[in-house]
Amino acid sequence: MNNFDEKIEFDFKVSVCICTRNRPQELSKALHSVERSTYPAFEVIVSDDSTNDETKKLIISHFSTVKYLDGPRKGLGANRNNILKAVTGSQVLFIDDDVILNENFLELVCNKLAKLAEQENLDKLIISGIENKNGQLVFPGEQSFVGWQNVSYKEGDTIKTVVINSAVFPASLFRNTLFDEKLVYGNDEVDLTTRAIEKGFKIILLPEAINFHFPSEINRKYYEPYHDASRIYVTFKRYFATENNKLKALVYLPYAIIHAAAFNLRYRGIEGLIGTLRHTFPKSFTFIMEFLTVDSI
């Protein structure tokens, strides 16, 4: 008898959501891992940003119970929002297409939710597990000044971030809080949780709930130019809007650009510096100017 039979008294309907792009082999493994879950997913939804129809054929041929959606092909933020339109469950888990869901992950999370039901408002509660990334355990990390999530939480700290591949959100969060669609890749989850915390949501860490991430090389070149730009934009946005510290945001921006240039020069050479000047700098400013002139209206 497993823990699911003994402990769970609530009927949590977990929607497992997978955004994908040109990775049918990895996606197939991810979907099979969901099928092996000791706590069954309420629904599985795939939103497909692929540039061909291989993924669609895979779903139709081998995963007939999966809800398949054509993606908007505007990046990960927009693709996540596309999935959310189809969610009908009470809880939402996003996993990447190169992630393997641990057999007991949903069981552990739902048991935790059941235990917390009397003392917490489950509609305002986010559970974050951790990730085994190619053998290395990844925990949620507090943001440093430049926006890296590399500051370890101490006991008693308020947790403000999640490991996106191991985070279960209440569906109620997404009624009026969506992913920022300027974020093609990277930092979309920390932007989301920053706004969630501001609206009274709470994050609880469940370190025994572990999923496995095997980062695929497919799409890396496509996503790479956006990563630093997304981090700089999201961190500026946090200082400027969430913390309402305009001076801190304005001091941060040139520092972050110089820091990114120096870091990439040191670890990637001239190619890294050129990438910062050619991609990070203009993309960051484009995101920020759109945020200041459109989103803030």
Helices and strands as residue ranges (DSSP letters): H 3-7, E 14-20, H 24-35, E 43-48, H 54-62, E 67-70, H 76-84, E 91-96, E 99-100, H 105-116, G 122-124, E 125-133, E 136-138, G 164-166, E 167-170, G 171-175, H 188-198, E 202-213, H 220-237, I 238-242, H 246-275, I 276-280, H 281-290, I 291-295
